[in-house]
Amino acid sequence: MTSRINFAKAAPGVMEAMLVLEKYLAGCKLDESLLNLVKMRASQINGCAYCLDMHSKDARAAGESEQRLFLLNAWREAPCYSERERAALAWTEALTMVTEGHVPDEVYELASRYFNEKELGDLSLAVVAINGWNRLSIAFRPEVGGYQPRRKG
């Protein structure tokens, strides 16, 4: 696919606003592994190749196993996810596909068992943020494949 525009250069305020969300999320108390799974799952649902490339690389760099990434699309049947992760993935799917039945009470009740109110707010913001990134990337088609994860140091 051909790239359209570089929205970060064309409208730098868009990137700045999105990075404020990311800065907040980086400082929240949710586990990096959980956030990576949420980003991957929403990006799978939305079909965002750029974000899937980026977040799979970030997840691997942070120590996530290939097996858990490979099985993420079938997380309900895969035994390698914790109950907390399953609740987060159900929440992610409900928020990402909000037009298909809103957020069912059962999904909220499950998420509420594993996340306190602040954590649920933070998790929701993480889903909002990745859905925003997905939409920007899908709309403007940045080149896929060249992303390199940041080195921790």
C-alpha positions in Angstrom: 0.0 0.0 0.0 1.1 3.5 -0.7 1.6 5.9 2.2 -0.8 8.9 2.1 0.4 11.7 4.4 2.7 11.9 7.3 0.2 13.2 9.8 2.9 13.8 12.4 4.5 16.4 10.1 1.3 17.7 8.5 -0.5 18.2 11.8 2.1 18.0 14.6 -0.6 18.8 17.2 -2.2 15.4 16.4 1.0 13.6 17.3 1.5 15.8 20.4 -2.0 15.1 21.7 -1.6 11.3 21.1 1.8 11.3 22.8 0.2 13.0 25.9 -2.1 9.9 26.2 0.9 7.6 25.8 2.9 9.5 28.5 0.1 9.1 30.9 -0.3 5.4 30.1 3.5 4.8 30.5 3.2 6.2 34.1 0.0 4.3 35.1 0.3 1.2 37.2 -0.9 -1.3 34.6 1.6 -3.9 33.6 3.5 -3.3 30.4 2.8 -6.9 29.3 -0.9 -6.3 29.7 -0.8 -3.1 27.8 1.0 -4.8 25.0 -1.6 -7.5 24.8 -4.4 -4.8 24.7 -2.6 -2.9 21.9 -2.1 -6.1 19.9 -5.7 -7.3 20.3 -7.3 -4.0 19.4 -4.9 -3.7 16.4 -5.9 -7.2 15.3 -9.6 -6.4 15.4 -9.0 -3.1 13.5 -6.7 -4.7 11.0 -3.9 -2.2 11.6 -0.7 -3.6 10.1 1.5 -0.7 11.2 0.4 -1.1 14.8 0.6 -4.9 14.8 4.2 -4.6 13.5 5.1 -2.0 16.1 3.4 -3.6 19.1 4.5 -7.2 18.3 8.1 -5.9 18.2 7.6 -3.9 21.5 6.1 -6.9 23.2 8.9 -9.2 22.1 11.5 -6.6 23.2 9.8 -6.5 26.6 10.0 -10.3 27.0 6.6 -11.4 25.7 6.6 -15.0 24.3 6.0 -15.6 20.6 3.4 -18.2 21.6 1.3 -15.8 23.5 1.4 -13.3 20.6 0.5 -16.1 18.1 -2.4 -17.2 20.2 -3.8 -13.8 21.0 -6.5 -13.9 18.3 -7.8 -17.0 20.0 -7.3 -16.0 23.6 -10.5 -17.5 24.8 -9.3 -21.0 23.9 -5.7 -20.6 24.8 -4.6 -21.5 28.3 -1.6 -19.2 28.5 -3.5 -16.0 29.6 -4.3 -15.1 33.2 -7.8 -14.4 34.4 -6.8 -10.7 34.7 -5.5 -10.7 31.1 -8.7 -12.4 29.9 -10.8 -9.7 31.6 -8.7 -7.0 30.0 -8.9 -8.6 26.5 -12.7 -8.9 26.9 -12.9 -5.2 27.9 -10.6 -4.3 24.9 -12.9 -6.2 22.5 -16.0 -4.6 23.9 -14.7 -1.1 23.7 -13.1 -1.6 20.3 -16.3 -3.0 18.9 -18.6 -0.7 20.8 -21.1 -0.5 17.9 -21.8 -4.2 18.2 -23.8 -4.1 21.4 -22.0 -1.4 23.4 -20.2 -2.8 26.5 -22.2 -5.7 28.0 -22.8 -5.8 31.7 -21.1 -9.2 31.9 -17.9 -7.7 30.4 -18.0 -4.8 32.9 -18.6 -7.1 35.8 -15.7 -9.4 34.8 -13.4 -6.4 34.3 -14.5 -5.0 37.7 -13.4 -8.2 39.4 -9.8 -7.8 38.3 -9.4 -4.1 38.0 -10.1 -1.3 40.5 -11.8 1.8 39.4 -8.6 3.7 38.6 -7.1 0.7 36.8 -10.3 0.3 34.7 -10.1 4.0 33.8 -6.5 3.5 32.8 -7.3 0.3 30.8 -10.1 2.1 29.0 -7.8 5.0 28.1 -5.3 2.4 26.7 -8.0 1.0 24.5 -9.1 4.5 23.4 -5.5 5.4 22.6 -4.7 2.3 20.5 -8.0 2.6 18.7 -7.0 6.2 17.9 -3.6 5.2 16.7 -5.1 2.4 14.6 -7.5 4.8 12.9 -4.7 7.3 12.1 -2.4 4.5 10.8 -5.2 2.9 8.7 -6.2 6.3 7.3 -2.8 7.6 6.4 -0.9 4.3 5.7 2.6 4.8 7.1 5.1 2.3 5.8 4.9 -1.0 7.6 7.9 -3.0 8.7 10.6 -0.5 9.5 9.7 0.1 13.1 12.4 -0.8 15.7 11.6 -1.0 19.4 13.2 1.4 21.8 16.1 -0.1 23.7 15.6 -0.1 27.4 18.5 1.2 29.3 
